[in-house]
Amino acid sequence: MIEWITNIDLAILDFIQKNIRCDLLDVIVPPITHLAEAGAIWIAVAVVLILFKKTRKTGFMVGAALIIGLALGNGVLKNVIARTRPYDLNGVNIDLLVNKLHDFSFPSGHTLASFEAATVLMIRDKRMGIPALSLAIIIALTRLYLYVHYPTDVLAGMLLGIAFAFIGVFIVNKIYKALSRKFPNIEG
């Protein structure tokens, strides 16, 4: 990564540690970030949506977006870019509130999954999308507070999550359209 970007990233992270970090947030932030561990909350949302005929297509769209993000974001980009986590840089001494992670930093997987799900929900039904987007933003911010991701990791997770959501919606719409020719009663 370009050194000046990393320097700006670290300046932002250090600002958060010096000016925002406090005992109350130290208790609140870790459980919030753990909601998106391995995409758990968003997988649960997709499964619940799939269970009901009225929301099934939306659930498949969330699932498709999550699978795309897992494959391309966590599977390919993290390993190709191989960015060291901010707390592992030489000279960084931070009291972590969560266990050290054993994968690379770019992009933020928690943010990626959160924005994939939230974007699909915004596209399909703003009543579900607005609370999901609010939670996605909060989860993204927790990754910075915890010093486990650089701001550019989180920004990339947001942008990729939005893009993968649109791809997931497109793919599921195509599948539903093809299936509707054989099964005219399919809900869409």
Number of C-alpha atoms within 10 A of each C-alpha: 9 6 8 9 13 15 11 14 19 19 14 15 21 18 13 16 17 10 8 10 14 11 7 8 12 14 11 11 19 17 14 15 22 16 16 22 14 13 20 15 16 26 19 13 17 23 16 13 20 19 11 11 13 12 17 18 22 26 27 21 28 32 27 25 31 27 18 20 25 18 12 15 25 23 12 13 18 20 15 12 13 15 18 18 19 21 20 12 9 7 7 11 10 13 10 13 14 14 7 11 10 8 13 21 24 26 28 29 29 27 29 34 36 31 32 34 33 28 28 31 23 16 14 16 13 15 10 14 18 15 14 22 21 14 19 26 17 16 25 27 17 24 24 22 25 22 22 25 28 29 25 17 24 26 17 19 26 26 16 22 31 22 17 28 30 19 18 26 23 15 16 21 17 12 11 16 15 11 13 14 10 9 11 9 9 13 12 14
